[in-house]
């Protein structure tokens, strides 16, 4: 099974069952016989970003759905240790990434992820040689 880091937008698309992206994600996550194909990897930064809008808009039911999602993906959670921050600093310096993007990518690399699912193509160059960036914007 592949280890896949879900960028925040992918978590939002999955949890909120986005009309366009949810079916695309599901097709890559589960085969036709229902067997899971990936281990979903996230971080506390993804959790923070995904929970922000439901909390800000006072949507406790949606917040509870996110909390359940993150409880169920705890086995794929990444902690940000010094190695993650050091790599994020290098990625930010070399590729001029924003701090959150550099942290997400560094966390995925440090966790040994095979793929990084996002719709942010700007991360592709920084990810070369470490893991594959998979985007869903142009997926049929």
HELIX and SHEET records of a PDB file:
HELIX    1   1 UNK A    8  UNK A   15  1                                   8    
HELIX    2   2 UNK A   21  UNK A   29  1                                   9    
HELIX    3   3 UNK A   44  UNK A   56  1                                  13    
HELIX    4   4 UNK A   60  UNK A   72  1                                  13    
HELIX    5   5 UNK A   74  UNK A   76  5                                   3    
HELIX    6   6 UNK A   82  UNK A   95  1                                  14    
HELIX    7   7 UNK A   99  UNK A  110  1                                  12    
HELIX    8   8 UNK A  121  UNK A  123  5                                   3    
HELIX    9   9 UNK A  124  UNK A  127  1                                   4    
SHEET    1   A 5 UNK A  77  UNK A  78  0                                        
SHEET    2   A 5 UNK A  38  UNK A  43  1                                        
SHEET    3   A 5 UNK A   2  UNK A   6  1                                        
SHEET    4   A 5 UNK A 115  UNK A 117  1                                        
SHEET    5   A 5 UNK A 132  UNK A 134  1                                        
END                                                                             
